[in-house]
């Protein structure tokens, strides 16, 4: 480093680089939250899905489940966009087979 070189500092006299690095590091550590069923139904409805087709499980808050066997590509992309904004991983179930015993 050059002698006499100055580093940008915050108004409080702290260097910007460590503050910026800390903010970026912590932004990825936000824990996903559990959305209430009213909110999930609202999102599902705005994406053209039926009530109850979008849900979360308490044990895996990071996952957003979508059980919509005949969802269109537009409906899927709508849900996927919303899930990513919420830092959730969408799990789309598009086919269910029931076997007779």
Secondary structure, DSSP 4 states (H G I P E B T S, - for coil): --TT----B-TTS-BHHHHHHHHHHHHTTPPP-PPPHHHHHHHHHHTTPPTTSEEEETTEEEEEEEE-TT--HHHHHHHHHHHHHTT-EEEEE--------
